[in-house]
Amino acid sequence: DYLLMFLRWKPSIERASQRYRGFLKWKRENPGLFDETLRISKDPELERLLQTEVVVGPPGLVTKHGGPLLIGRLRNNDMTDGRTSKDTC
């Protein structure tokens, strides 16, 4: 599946294979991004947290290295379930 994605970009097999190998290397170095460990559908607390917009990730906001940046908006945190501010942090 992934290889076809790189071939659609530009139809050069040599360049596509280089990008594909780079992608596989990146995938090995960053475990957890493409496995089943963090799925919204499997974690009701994470789903609730995302629906309340306590954690947001604006698309244009990135780290110095270009990675995504998440922001905690604690004013949106509903602690009526008994949690305290220490539990949230």
ZASE-924308 format. One record per residue: residue number from 0; residue in three letters; x negated, y, z negated of N, C-alpha, C, CB in turn. Coordinates in steps of 0.05 Angstrom, whole numbers, plus 5000, padded with zeros to 4 digits. Glycine has a CB too. Layout:
(node NUM ALA (X Y Z) (X Y Z) (X Y Z) (X Y Z))
...
END
This chain:
(node 0 ASP (4984 4976 5000) (5000 5000 5000) (4983 5025 5000) (5019 5000 4976))
(node 1 TYR (4963 5026 4983) (4946 5049 4980) (4930 5054 5006) (4927 5047 4957))
(node 2 LEU (4920 5033 5018) (4904 5036 5043) (4919 5050 5065) (4893 5009 5052))
(node 3 LEU (4945 5042 5069) (4961 5055 5089) (4964 5085 5084) (4988 5041 5091))
(node 4 MET (4966 5092 5059) (4968 5121 5052) (4944 5136 5063) (4971 5124 5022))
(node 5 PHE (4920 5125 5060) (4896 5138 5069) (4893 5138 5100) (4871 5126 5056))
(node 6 LEU (4904 5118 5113) (4903 5117 5142) (4922 5137 5154) (4909 5089 5152))
(node 7 ARG (4944 5143 5141) (4963 5162 5152) (4952 5190 5151) (4989 5161 5136))
(node 8 TRP (4934 5195 5132) (4922 5222 5130) (4909 5230 5155) (4903 5222 5106))
(node 9 LYS (4889 5215 5163) (4875 5218 5188) (4869 5190 5198) (4848 5236 5185))
(node 10 PRO (4874 5185 5223) (4871 5157 5233) (4843 5147 5237) (4886 5155 5259))
(node 11 SER (4823 5159 5224) (4796 5149 5225) (4792 5127 5204) (4775 5172 5221))
(node 12 ILE (4787 5103 5213) (4784 5080 5195) (4760 5084 5177) (4781 5054 5210))
(node 13 GLU (4738 5094 5187) (4714 5099 5171) (4720 5118 5148) (4691 5109 5188))
(node 14 ARG (4732 5141 5155) (4738 5161 5134) (4759 5151 5115) (4748 5187 5147))
(node 15 ALA (4779 5136 5125) (4800 5125 5107) (4788 5105 5088) (4822 5112 5124))
(node 16 SER (4769 5089 5097) (4757 5069 5079) (4740 5082 5058) (4740 5049 5095))
(node 17 GLN (4726 5104 5065) (4711 5119 5045) (4729 5131 5024) (4694 5141 5058))
(node 18 ARG (4751 5143 5033) (4770 5155 5014) (4783 5133 4997) (4792 5171 5029))
(node 19 TYR (4789 5110 5009) (4801 5088 4994) (4782 5077 4973) (4809 5066 5014))
(node 20 ARG (4757 5074 4980) (4737 5064 4960) (4734 5085 4938) (4710 5059 4974))
(node 21 GLY (4734 5110 4944) (4732 5131 4924) (4756 5130 4906) (4730 5158 4937))
(node 22 PHE (4780 5126 4917) (4804 5124 4902) (4803 5100 4883) (4828 5121 4920))
(node 23 LEU (4794 5077 4893) (4792 5053 4875) (4772 5058 4853) (4783 5029 4892))
(node 24 LYS (4750 5071 4858) (4730 5077 4838) (4743 5096 4817) (4705 5091 4850))
(node 25 TRP (4757 5116 4825) (4770 5134 4807) (4791 5120 4790) (4783 5157 4822))
(node 26 LYS (4805 5101 4803) (4826 5086 4789) (4814 5068 4767) (4842 5069 4809))
(node 27 ARG (4790 5056 4773) (4776 5040 4753) (4766 5057 4730) (4753 5025 4765))
(node 28 GLU (4757 5081 4735) (4746 5099 4715) (4768 5113 4698) (4729 5120 4728))
(node 29 ASN (4792 5112 4707) (4814 5125 4693) (4837 5105 4688) (4825 5149 4709))
(node 30 PRO (4832 5085 4671) (4853 5066 4666) (4877 5079 4651) (4842 5042 4649))
(node 31 GLY (4900 5067 4654) (4923 5077 4641) (4941 5095 4657) (4915 5092 4616))
(node 32 LEU (4931 5105 4680) (4947 5123 4696) (4966 5108 4714) (4930 5141 4712))
(node 33 PHE (4959 5084 4722) (4975 5069 4741) (4984 5042 4730) (4959 5065 4766))
(node 34 ASP (4982 5038 4704) (4992 5013 4693) (5019 5018 4678) (4971 5000 4674))
(node 35 GLU (5028 4999 4663) (5054 5001 4650) (5052 5011 4622) (5067 4974 4650))
(node 36 THR (5030 5023 4613) (5027 5031 4585) (5043 5056 4578) (4998 5036 4579))
(node 37 LEU (5047 5074 4597) (5062 5098 4591) (5083 5103 4612) (5042 5123 4590))
(node 38 ARG (5106 5091 4606) (5129 5094 4624) (5152 5106 4609) (5138 5066 4636))
(node 39 ILE (5164 5127 4620) (5185 5141 4606) (5209 5122 4601) (5195 5165 4623))
(node 40 SER (5215 5105 4620) (5237 5086 4617) (5233 5066 4594) (5242 5072 4643))
(node 41 LYS (5208 5062 4585) (5203 5042 4565) (5199 5055 4537) (5178 5027 4572))
(node 42 ASP (5200 5081 4535) (5195 5095 4510) (5217 5116 4505) (5167 5108 4509))
(node 43 PRO (5238 5109 4490) (5260 5127 4486) (5251 5154 4473) (5282 5114 4470))
(node 44 GLU (5232 5153 4455) (5222 5177 4442) (5208 5196 4462) (5203 5170 4419))
(node 45 LEU (5193 5184 4480) (5180 5200 4501) (5200 5212 4519) (5159 5183 4516))
(node 46 GLU (5221 5197 4526) (5242 5207 4544) (5256 5230 4531) (5262 5184 4550))
(node 47 ARG (5263 5227 4505) (5276 5249 4490) (5259 5274 4489) (5283 5240 4462))
(node 48 LEU (5233 5270 4484) (5214 5292 4483) (5213 5308 4509) (5187 5282 4475))
(node 49 LEU (5212 5293 4531) (5210 5306 4557) (5236 5321 4565) (5203 5286 4579))
(node 50 GLN (5259 5310 4557) (5284 5322 4563) (5288 5348 4548) (5307 5303 4557))
(node 51 THR (5276 5351 4525) (5280 5375 4509) (5259 5397 4517) (5277 5369 4479))
(node 52 GLU (5242 5391 4536) (5222 5410 4546) (5203 5419 4524) (5235 5433 4559))
(node 53 VAL (5197 5402 4504) (5177 5408 4484) (5149 5408 4497) (5178 5389 4460))
(node 54 VAL (5145 5389 4515) (5120 5387 4530) (5125 5394 4559) (5107 5358 4527))
(node 55 VAL (5110 5413 4569) (5113 5421 4597) (5086 5421 4611) (5127 5449 4600))
(node 56 GLY (5086 5417 4637) (5061 5418 4652) (5065 5434 4677) (5052 5389 4659))
(node 57 PRO (5062 5461 4676) (5065 5477 4699) (5047 5469 4722) (5060 5507 4692))
(node 58 PRO (5057 5467 4746) (5041 5457 4769) (5015 5472 4775) (5058 5456 4793))
(node 59 GLY (5015 5498 4771) (4992 5514 4777) (4971 5516 4755) (5000 5542 4785))
(node 60 LEU (4977 5504 4732) (4960 5507 4709) (4942 5482 4707) (4976 5510 4683))
(node 61 VAL (4916 5485 4711) (4897 5462 4710) (4873 5469 4693) (4888 5455 4739))
(node 62 THR (4858 5448 4685) (4834 5452 4670) (4811 5462 4688) (4826 5425 4656))
(node 63 LYS (4788 5467 4676) (4765 5475 4692) (4757 5455 4713) (4741 5481 4674))
(node 64 HIS (4763 5429 4706) (4755 5408 4725) (4778 5401 4744) (4748 5383 4709))
(node 65 GLY (4800 5416 4743) (4822 5411 4762) (4843 5392 4753) (4811 5401 4787))
(node 66 GLY (4841 5382 4728) (4861 5363 4718) (4886 5377 4708) (4849 5347 4695))
(node 67 PRO (4908 5363 4705) (4933 5375 4695) (4930 5384 4666) (4956 5356 4699))
(node 68 LEU (4945 5404 4658) (4945 5414 4631) (4973 5414 4621) (4933 5443 4630))
(node 69 LEU (4977 5402 4597) (5003 5402 4584) (5004 5422 4562) (5009 5373 4573))
(node 70 ILE (5027 5434 4559) (5032 5455 4538) (5054 5445 4520) (5038 5483 4551))
(node 71 GLY (5050 5447 4495) (5071 5441 4475) (5086 5466 4469) (5059 5428 4450))
(node 72 ARG (5112 5465 4473) (5129 5488 4467) (5145 5481 4442) (5148 5495 4491))
(node 73 LEU (5133 5484 4419) (5145 5475 4394) (5170 5490 4387) (5125 5477 4372))
(node 74 ARG (5175 5513 4398) (5200 5527 4392) (5224 5511 4403) (5200 5555 4404))
(node 75 ASN (5220 5493 4423) (5241 5477 4433) (5244 5450 4418) (5236 5471 4463))
(node 76 ASN (5227 5446 4398) (5227 5421 4383) (5251 5420 4364) (5201 5417 4368))
(node 77 ASP (5268 5400 4368) (5292 5396 4351) (5284 5376 4329) (5316 5386 4367))
(node 78 MET (5282 5386 4304) (5273 5368 4283) (5296 5360 4265) (5251 5382 4266))
(node 79 THR (5321 5360 4276) (5344 5352 4260) (5344 5322 4253) (5369 5359 4274))
(node 80 ASP (5326 5307 4265) (5325 5278 4259) (5307 5273 4235) (5314 5263 4283))
(node 81 GLY (5298 5294 4221) (5283 5290 4196) (5253 5294 4199) (5288 5263 4186))
(node 82 ARG (5242 5299 4224) (5214 5302 4227) (5205 5330 4216) (5206 5300 4257))
(node 83 THR (5180 5332 4209) (5169 5357 4200) (5150 5368 4221) (5155 5355 4172))
(node 84 SER (5140 5392 4217) (5121 5403 4236) (5095 5387 4237) (5114 5432 4230))
(node 85 LYS (5087 5374 4215) (5064 5357 4214) (5068 5332 4231) (5056 5349 4185))
(node 86 ASP (5093 5321 4231) (5099 5297 4247) (5097 5304 4277) (5127 5287 4241))
(node 87 THR (5104 5328 4284) (5104 5337 4312) (5076 5340 4322) (5119 5362 4315))
(node 88 CYS (5058 5352 4306) (5031 5356 4314) (5016 5330 4314) (5017 5376 4296))
END
